[in-house]
């Protein structure tokens, strides 16, 4: 009941923004902004630590609210399945898939004895870990008629999201959109994805990071 009430409050707030003439793309998640500013730690000009609520310890109510925002933005995009990349994108993606009543697929970064043979694979470079990894999707989880929503926790250089999009397109399916929890707007990824024609919607946009300082687009 508490989650439902908070979600209703969030929807009311979104509706107020919409009535004031804002497009959905411009409606950002204020409760997420608050958590980032209160609990996020800027370790450098490129690294933001949010492990108290997103990618280590997870706040389920906050994840549910994220699902509400993603559902509202993408509900008319004819999405058939929702993809994410293991592992930090799983929590908000589960909540989105549950609210949109759609199947969810987790793209694997690690080798798997179960996923072999009939798969799509692409190499992705991780700037955080300074290494390449193979992103893997079973061919059983996608078909050419699918419209795929991709959700991830961060968007910085865009390599992970672009890798996921490559897998979708290699199968003959379509990328319906890309949902991002936290976008680092000052890095190349957001503009690169938009230049390639992808519909990118981010719940929070960081415009500047420096050690001990976080600036968010309002």
Secondary structure, 3 states (H helix, E strand, C coil): CHHHHHHHHHHHHHHHHHHCCCCHHHCCCHHHHHHHHHHCEECCCCCEECCCCCCCCCCHHHHHHHHHHHHHHHCCCCCCEEEEECCCCHHHHHHHHHHHCCEEEEEECCCCCCCCCCEEEEEEEECCCCEEEEEEEEHHHCCCCCEEEEEEEEECCCHHHHHHHHHHHHCCCEEEEEEEEEEECCCCHHHHHHHCCCCEEEEEEEEEEECCEEEECC
